[in-house]
Amino acid sequence: MTRPAVHFWASSVAVAAAVAGAAALLLPRELGTRAWLLTVWTVGVMCLLFGAAALIGAGVGVREVLDAGSTQQAIEAERRSRSAGRASFYGDVGWWVVATGGVLVAIYFLAWLILR
């Protein structure tokens, strides 16, 4: 596995574990494990949705549009940079957020099976 791949997956799993741990520590004990499960599930699904929105947005933001002069030119510049091989799976924050959301949903299902 390449260094960017290891960094991508290790940071994704670490952040997901930190979020699940923070939810366990910060939620009041009176709410119980269902509140923790709901929190982990909700954060995971929100990560999946925000990551998908970032991927659908084609990586074009306000800065890119202002630099290019128009939205169409910014989209074309983004397509050219992707076809030139500058963008990769492991360097795209949208895929990282999707991966982190997937890990959180996996944590939810594992915890649900264990706590059932």
C-alpha positions as semicolon CSV with decimal commas, in nm:
position;residue;x (nm);y (nm);z (nm)
1;M;0,000;0,000;0,000
2;T;0,133;0,343;-0,089
3;R;0,199;0,613;0,165
4;P;-0,099;0,831;0,058
5;A;-0,329;0,528;0,081
6;V;-0,211;0,443;0,432
7;H;-0,248;0,805;0,542
8;F;-0,595;0,826;0,384
9;W;-0,733;0,515;0,553
10;A;-0,552;0,558;0,885
11;S;-0,673;0,915;0,926
12;S;-1,025;0,820;0,822
13;V;-1,044;0,539;1,080
14;A;-0,878;0,756;1,347
15;V;-1,124;1,041;1,299
16;A;-1,421;0,802;1,299
17;A;-1,299;0,641;1,620
18;A;-1,241;0,983;1,776
19;V;-1,593;1,096;1,688
20;A;-1,746;0,775;1,827
21;G;-1,535;0,808;2,142
22;A;-1,622;1,174;2,187
23;A;-1,991;1,092;2,150
24;A;-1,958;0,824;2,417
25;L;-1,781;1,064;2,655
26;L;-1,990;1,375;2,593
27;L;-2,339;1,229;2,596
28;P;-2,499;1,208;2,941
29;R;-2,508;0,854;3,080
30;E;-2,882;0,888;3,149
31;L;-2,951;0,883;2,775
32;G;-2,805;0,535;2,740
33;T;-2,653;0,350;2,451
34;R;-2,938;0,422;2,211
35;A;-2,848;0,790;2,209
36;W;-2,487;0,701;2,137
37;L;-2,589;0,468;1,855
38;L;-2,816;0,735;1,710
39;T;-2,538;0,993;1,728
40;V;-2,282;0,769;1,556
41;W;-2,534;0,671;1,287
42;T;-2,636;1,032;1,224
43;V;-2,280;1,162;1,201
44;G;-2,187;0,876;0,967
45;V;-2,479;0,940;0,734
46;M;-2,414;1,315;0,737
47;C;-2,051;1,249;0,640
48;L;-2,167;1,028;0,356
49;L;-2,407;1,297;0,233
50;F;-2,163;1,588;0,266
51;G;-1,890;1,386;0,095
52;A;-2,126;1,295;-0,188
53;A;-2,220;1,662;-0,224
54;A;-1,851;1,752;-0,247
55;L;-1,798;1,489;-0,516
56;I;-2,106;1,597;-0,711
57;G;-1,987;1,958;-0,695
58;A;-1,695;1,857;-0,919
59;G;-1,447;2,030;-0,691
60;V;-1,542;2,373;-0,817
61;G;-1,580;2,636;-0,550
62;V;-1,612;3,011;-0,533
63;R;-1,236;3,060;-0,550
64;E;-1,207;2,851;-0,866
65;V;-1,491;3,040;-1,035
66;L;-1,337;3,378;-0,945
67;D;-0,994;3,267;-1,069
68;A;-1,132;3,129;-1,397
69;G;-1,372;3,416;-1,464
70;S;-1,687;3,208;-1,508
71;T;-1,844;2,887;-1,381
72;Q;-1,814;2,713;-1,717
73;Q;-1,444;2,796;-1,745
74;A;-1,387;2,676;-1,388
75;I;-1,557;2,343;-1,467
76;E;-1,348;2,302;-1,782
77;A;-1,028;2,380;-1,590
78;E;-1,123;2,120;-1,327
79;R;-1,186;1,859;-1,598
80;R;-0,849;1,934;-1,757
81;S;-0,669;1,903;-1,424
82;R;-0,842;1,571;-1,348
83;S;-0,759;1,432;-1,691
84;A;-0,396;1,545;-1,646
85;G;-0,376;1,312;-1,347
86;R;-0,336;1,576;-1,076
87;A;-0,639;1,465;-0,877
88;S;-0,642;1,122;-0,717
89;F;-0,875;0,924;-0,498
90;Y;-0,647;0,959;-0,196
91;G;-0,604;1,333;-0,240
92;D;-0,973;1,420;-0,270
93;V;-1,134;1,542;0,051
94;G;-1,478;1,436;-0,074
95;W;-1,373;1,072;-0,089
96;W;-1,209;1,105;0,253
97;V;-1,533;1,232;0,408
98;V;-1,727;0,951;0,239
99;A;-1,478;0,694;0,372
100;T;-1,498;0,839;0,723
101;G;-1,877;0,826;0,709
102;G;-1,860;0,466;0,595
103;V;-1,633;0,378;0,886
104;L;-1,874;0,549;1,128
105;V;-2,169;0,354;0,987
106;A;-1,962;0,035;1,020
107;I;-1,889;0,125;1,385
108;Y;-2,262;0,173;1,436
109;F;-2,346;-0,169;1,295
110;L;-2,072;-0,343;1,492
111;A;-2,181;-0,173;1,814
112;W;-2,546;-0,251;1,741
113;L;-2,463;-0,620;1,698
114;I;-2,254;-0,627;2,016
115;L;-2,497;-0,427;2,234
116;R;-2,808;-0,604;2,111
